Amino acid sequence: MKYPDLTNWLAGGPDASDVALLDVTDPSTGDIIARVPMSAAREVDRAVRAAASVHPAWAALPIKERVQVMFRYRNLLERHIDELTALVTEENGKIGIEARAEILKSIELTEFACSLPQIATGTVLEVSRGVECRVERFPVGVVGVITPFNFPNMVPNWSLPNALTLGNCVILKPSELVPLSGMRIAALLQEAGLPAGVLQVVHGGRDAVEALCDHPGIAGLTFVGSTKVAKIVYRRATGTLKRCLALGGAKNHLIVMPDADREMAATNIVASMSGCAGQRCMAASVMVAVADTDHIVARMVEVAKAMQPGKDFGPVISAASRARIVGYIDEAERAGATVLVDGRRTVVKGREGGFYLGPTIIDHVTPVMRIAQEEVFGPVLSIVRTRDVDEALRVEAASPYGNAASVFTESGGVARYVMEHATAGMVGVNVGVPVPREPFSFGGWNESRFGVGDITGHSSIEFWTQAKKMTTKWNREAGTNWMS
């Protein structure tokens, strides 16, 4: 193996545990590159206790002092961008340009955290003569952050910079499929000056997640993953009276009008569907083709067929994931859908053991087919045909998810109509991946998000802090009133 057995990261350094180890695989080759500990309640408890012991001192620091760590961390991310990019490619399979974009987004997220002293300020008002009311924000305490395999560096940084800057101590539980980036993040934050124990990393699977949900010392929890698991985590965490924000899956609909720019629509839709091997909750999943859009579909087929495996797209995360995605395609084809571009037999020379699946476009999918309803999480685009934009919006609204939606059109009126009526938390016009950039927050609707607020941007300040309201009266002149 390339890497030695991983350990948890407790109290500022590696912490070995006598637990079972799980193989970590490079999805582009199928080779085992490391082993990760599968921690459970005992290891989570040790991490929480270590974090709780240092939290009072960390929370007592002025935010202007805490944020200095983030300034240094941001510069370390930039300095080590090539190394961090290679690490994401190795454990996740992303091609280099995608992995590098992930680190650049982590830098942007950290830059937002650096601005928190200017935007997470309290308010004060003289509410009557001699009586002053003010609101100040205080950290929640020790919190948990559970992250998925598809963005090993970026998704942890959705939460860590803001949560830490706002005075919390964090227990990070990265996906056991991609544990290397989480460990490197912890080491860089320590190098940036984060005190020992303020961030802990506990590896593991279901047992570790359940322990974080159940532990009485955890005050809040964020989760990113499938909707099925997000529901379980949200119910379990809130059942122990924690605040919780759990982001689930998606089934993003791209409504394509006949007047859409052919080249822009085709290239953007294929890029959205195939980028990161389709393993992102913002990927195009269903194209809702309104009326005569065959000219756009034909160009999409050309673009998809020209893509080269290993160069233009990477593998999916595992052999099991590949088999599951192929099963969706096989079932749709048997049900009468037409496979226009077929990625099921994709092989990369020299990497025959990799879990590759090429871009796949399936036409004449009906809304009742399973592939049109469920999250596939692979480079697969289903095309559903409709007569007009209202029928297209009904197809979009029928999905239980609500992460993202886009419309491709040259009509400002149609664009506005879709933006107003789409049942998604993030919408775009002529954009295949309508991800908000900082300081605008990331979060969907319906079964794509459980909890209140969003996970990044301004909205996250409310989640990572609690408001304390203070009323003072010093002047005798204020007299006796209802506040006496």
Secondary structure, 3 states (H helix, E strand, C coil): CCCCCCCEEECCEEECCCCCEEEEEECCCCEEEEEEECCCHHHHHHHHHHHHHHHHHHHHCCHHHHHHHHHHHHHHHHHCHHHHHHHHHHHHCCCHHHHHHHHHHHHHHHHHHHCHHHHCCCEEEEEECCEEEEEEEEECCEEEEECCCCCCCHHHHHHHHHHHHCCCEEEEECCCCCCHHHHHHHHHHHHCCCCCCCEEECCCCHHHHHHHHHCCCCCEEEEECCHHHHHHHHHHHHHCCCEEEEECCCCEEEEECCCCCHHHHHHHHHHHHHHHHHCCCCCEEEEEEECCCHHHHHHHHHHHHCCCECCCECCCCCHHHHHHHHHHHHHHHHCCCEEEECCCCCCCCCCCCCCCCCCEEEECCCCCCHHHHCCCCCCEEEEEEECCHHHHHHHHHCCCCCCEEEEECCCHHHHHHHHHHCCCCEEEECCCCCCCCCCCCCCCCHHHEECCCCCCHHHHHHHHEEEEEEEEECCHHHCCCCCC
